[in-house]
Amino acid sequence: MKLEIDTDAATLRVSDAGGTRDVALYSPAAFDLISDLWVKVGWNEKFAYGFSWFGRPIIQLPEDMVRTQEAIWQIRPDVIVETGVAHGGSLIFYASLLAAMGRGRVIGVDIEIRPHNRAAIEAHPMAPHISLIEGSSTDPAIVDRVRAAIAPGEKVLVLLDSNHSYAHVMAELQAYAGLVSPGSWIVATDGIMRELHDVPRGTPSWREDNPANAAANFAAANPAFRVELPPRPFSEDGGLRTPTHWPGAWLKKLG
């Protein structure tokens, strides 16, 4: 696809397999096209690697963080389970939101929690709201440990942010979907991989081997879940699509 921006004429010329067409530059359609390209270029240039939360690196697109905050406020979970710990920034982010709400705790699962990251997380002011479990997120024994840490009747939100291969994400969905409360979500993050198969840091196999495909196929096989974004509590933008690294990620448990 080729995009040509003409700020004088206020048009965006789009050339692709369907031909060439002009789109009004100041329009929702142009916003979507430019946003998609911005996300791809930003991912390749590691834009999301430039942020922290309460002093810990958080490798997330800020737009996704804000949307997740909206969902957490609406769901008001007792427990947030996150697979994939890395530097701990996301755990700290979720814990700080729950602490501000006066409720809840976070469980972080990772196959390897590096000592310096564990030390930083455990020394952080949000540490009382966080539990760490080291081991493969798909190991039945690890899943049992997570399940045992959740009391009956607690409201649970799950975010999957570890290995992003189709097979691993599908295994995580199957392992953790049963923990999700009705009306809450399990989130298969980083489906943007399907759009990154042709960027310099991407991999051709990502076109099919990605979390978004796993989420879509899981929902198709499990009618208790539906791919559905959390509702937006405030919007004066006419319903613009939010730039995201998580397309097709949000699986709502019905009922």
Secondary structure, 3 states (H helix, E strand, C coil): CEEEEECCCCEEEEEECCEEEEEECCCHHHHHHHHHHHHHHHHHCCHHHHCEECCEECCCCHHHHHHHHHHHHHHCCCEEEEECCCCCHHHHHHHHHHHHHCCCEEEEEECCCCHHHHHHHHCCCCHHHEEEEECCCCCHHHHHHHHHCCCCCCCEEEEECCCCCHHHHHHHHHHHHHHCCCCCEEEECCHHHHHCCCCCCCCHHHHCCCHHHHHHHHHHHCCCEEECCCCCCCCCCCCCCCCCCCCCCEEEECC
